[in-house]
Amino acid sequence: MNQKDIEGRDTAWREDLRKAMTAKERADIPRAQMPMLDGDYRVTCNEEVNQGLSLEQARLEATRCLDCPNPTCVEGCPVGIHIPDFIKNIQCGDLPGAAAILKLTSALPAVCGRVCPQEKQCESRCIYNKMKKAPVAIGYLERFAADAEIARGSEGGDDKPASNGIRVAVAGSGPAGLSFAGEMARRGFEVDVFEALHEIGGVLKYGIPEFRLPNSIVDAELANLRRAGVRFHTDTVIGKTLSYDDLLNQGFKGVFVASGAGLPRFMGIPGENYCGVLSSNEYLTRINLMGAGRPGCDTPAPMGKRVAVVGGGNTAMDSVRTARRMGAEKAMIIYRRSEAEMPARREEIEHAKQEGVEFMTLANPVEYLADERGRVRAVRVQRMELGEPDASGRRKPVPIPGAIDEIEIDLAIVSVGVSPNPLIPNNIDGLKVTERGTIAVDQNHQSSIPVIYAGGDIVRGGATVILAMGDGRQAAASMAEKLLADAGC
């Protein structure tokens, strides 16, 4: 199925759906509620919290979609999923058809259905918002259709398209790299993805805990890409193991850099070098990717009974919720603004609260204190109040003079942002970078070196999975057009 197939499909079945129930009747259906594990139970395990909609729930939720003539929800999707089409297929019970529509534009629909901030993207554009009603649960339905396809298994033979003989390389197997790889493979290119770590998936494996995104789901999406002909190589560091010249000598005609932003940031306050103060990158990688804390695993696990996580984003929520599962009796978020300004998804904040996480807002760490062994024992926090908005549009936190508290802790996890991985930009002569250390690209994601394109966090400096995927998709379209023109195709 392609875009032309969608546009040319018989619309009679959609007319029948419209006649079966009026718009008002559909609008009166309450939004589906996601079944989830109990908070007290889930902190004892790593099982996925959200359990997914049933078939009955999904079809009823799909019925809520008003099938707008000009669907603004599509405009809110960075990869341009044909949202009403896949939803109406669910309503009709055609789950393979729904999955086929998703795969037209998304290489990772089961991932996106779980971790994308739909409430800020597609669902924020839903017509129901203007009606003061809850938007259609697009993310839940995307997950449902993608999971149904995974459960159904690979049917219909080989998914690999005919090759055009042009080879392209991808540096990094996170969402941007995987999206790019899927798009290029679909166009007939020979795609090789090079990953520095020992597992494919990038931040999907090392950064996002399994209680939010099970590894089995990531592996199922990777299997689809392998069937499409994508080849994966682990333990390969572009810029070290293989140079840019090596890639050219091996016959690659284009290179997409998706090496991410894995360099952690710290606050530069006293005591950050004490034992027991670490970045969320290190903490989550040790546990998610390297198995720290699991029986039979030799990777040391940073343990703590009183854990403070500094930050208010999704990574901070992942870290503090992981700490609860690692045995923390008291786990808290310390955030310098109010809860209303937190960039984390509301769902993740609510899940954290259900799991016993405490929130200390309008507070900013100013110093860590250590015991006689040099291990962190407390954090001193400056109480804040909100002033005028800053460049981000959020009200700027301002210190309250003299309002400093000391809180006993034995583990601090810093989650205040990341910086671009400097390895590739520093090892390719002539590759222009910005003041932030990101790779400079044009509107087509092409860099100063014509055969190199880039996207995701190495360009944005830190963003969501779906924005990275959008970059990969756009870069693939641009590179494919150029390479096919160069080849006279």
ABEGO torsion letter per residue (X at the ends): XBAAAAAABBAAAAAAAAAABBAAAAAABBBBBBBBBBAAAAAABABBABAEBBAAAAAAAAAABAGBABBAAAAABAAGBBAAAAAAAAAAGBAAAAAAAAAAABABAAAAAAABBAAABAAAABAAAAAGBBBBBAAAAAAAAAAAAAAAEBBGEBABBBBAGBBBBBBEABAAAAAAAAAAAAAGBBBBBBBABABBGEAAAAABBAAABBAAAAAAAAAAAAAAGBBBBBGBBBGAABBAAAAAAAGBABBBBBAEBABBBBAGBBGAABBGBBBAAAAAAAAAAAGBGBBGBABBBBBBABBBBBEABAAAAAAAAAAAAAGBABBBBBBABBAAABABBAAAAAAAAAAGBBBBBGBBBABBBBBAAGBBABBBBBBBBBBBBBAAGBBBBBBBBGBBBBBBBABBBBBAEBBBBAAAAAABBGBBBBAAGBBBBBAAGBBABAABBBBEAAAAGEBBAAAAAAAAAAAAAAAAAAAAAAAGX
